[in-house]
Amino acid sequence: MAIRGSHTVPIADTEKAFKKSREMYEICFHKPGFKTWTPYGTAEVVNWANTAGVFPTKNFSTNYFEGHQGINGQALKDRILKTDKGCFGCPTPCGKYSKARTKLGEILVEGPEYETIAMLGGNVAIDKIEEVAYANWVADELGLDTISGGNLAAFAIECFEKGLLTEEQIGRRIAWGDLESVVYLLEKMAHREGIGDLLAEGVKTAAEKIGGGSDRFAIQVKGLEWTGYEARWAPAMMLSYITCDIGAHHNRSWAVTYDVAHGRDQLEGKADKTIELQHIRPVFDLMGTCRLQWVEIGFESDHYGEIFPLITGLPYGWDDLIHVAERVWHLTRSFNARENPGFGRGWDYPPARFMEEPVPTGPAKGKFIPKENIDLMLDEYYSKRGWTPEGIPTKKKLEEMGLAFAADSLEKAGYDLG
Ligand code: SF4
C-alpha cells in the first residue's frame, strides 16, 4: 500500500511545539552518546554484538564471527564511507552513504547499517565491508529486504553444505563467504527463477518443501526470518523474538542489552522487561518517530509525552501512549489468532537449533535455551499479559482494554478465552 499526502499536517500549537522541539534538539546534542553515535551509526553495534556472543554467523549456527573486524563500524568508516546521511529533521543522523569496489563492480549505496552487515556479512560469512555494501546495493536494486534476503541466502548455503539442496537444484555451487554465491541467490529470489522460486516463499515454506529436517536451519518465527541477534545466551531477547507480533523481529523489544547487563543465565525478570519494552517501542512506531535517540543516546521518553499534545491537540501524556501501545499488543495477538486457526503457544517456539544445539564457538560457547526453559518464560509471559496458558488473550483482559469486540470474534472463531 502506498500513500501520498497532498496537504500540510496541521499542528495544534505551532509556537509551543516549535519551542519544545528546539529544546529536544538541544538535549540530544548534549547527551554523552551523541558524539560517538553519528560517526559509526548502527554499524557500531557489530563489535558489541560479537563480543557479547549474539552476532549471527553462518546461518545462526554460532554467534561469534572471526572476521568481524573486516565488517565493523571502523571498517565502514575507514574504507567505504562517503558521507553521513540522516532522515528528515533528525538531530542524530545515523545513516551512511558508501562507495565500494569489489570484483563484481563499483557501487554507491545508502548503508550498510547493522542489520544488513549482520545478515549479508556474518550470517553468510562475508568478511569484507566492500562486499557487504555490494550485496546491500544488489538487494536494494532488486527491492529485496536485506534481513530476509541474507537469512534466506544463509539458509540455502547451509542446506547445500548439508546435502539437502544439490548443485543441480541450485544451478551452481554456493559457499560461505562468497559474494558471487550471495548475489546469485538474491537475483534468483527476486526473479523467482529456479531455486529462487522456492526461496522467495520465505525460509519457513522453503524448509517445508525441501524437507529432510531442513526446518532446523530455517531461522524464523511465525514465518518471518529472524533478524540480527542470535539469542541462545540472551533469554529476554529470545522471549522478545518469539512473542513479537510480526514474527522474529527485534523492533518491538530490543532486550539484548538488558540480558547482558542483568544476567544471561537467569530467566527471572525477563518477561517483565520484554513486556515493558513491547509497550514502549511501539509508541514510537505509532507516533511515526524514530526511537533511536531514546535507545542509543539516552534521550528521555517523557519528552515525547510532552510534545505529542502540542502537535496533535490530544490530551495524551506518556502513560496514555503506553496504554495505547498495550491495547495494540492485545489487538495484534487477537488478530493473529483470528486469522490463523489453531494459533497459540506452538507458534511461539524458536527453531530447534536454539533449543537443542549448544553454541559451538565464542563467548557464548555451550549455551542454549532448552524447550522447558522456553516454556517457563512463555508461562510467565502469558500470565503477566493476562492471556490463557495457550497464549490467547482472555475475555477479561480484552474487556478491560476496551476490546470486547476482539473477544467476540475470537469466541466466534472457536477459541476458549478462559
Ligand atoms: S531519524 Fe533515526 S534512523 Fe533516521 S537518521 Fe536519525 S537516528 Fe537514524
Boltz pocket constraint, residues with backbone or C-beta under 6 A from the ligand:
constraints:
  - pocket:
      binder: B
      contacts: [[A, 85], [A, 86], [A, 87], [A, 88], [A, 90], [A, 91], [A, 92], [A, 93], [A, 94], [A, 95], [A, 290], [A, 291], [A, 292], [A, 293]]
      max_distance: 6.0
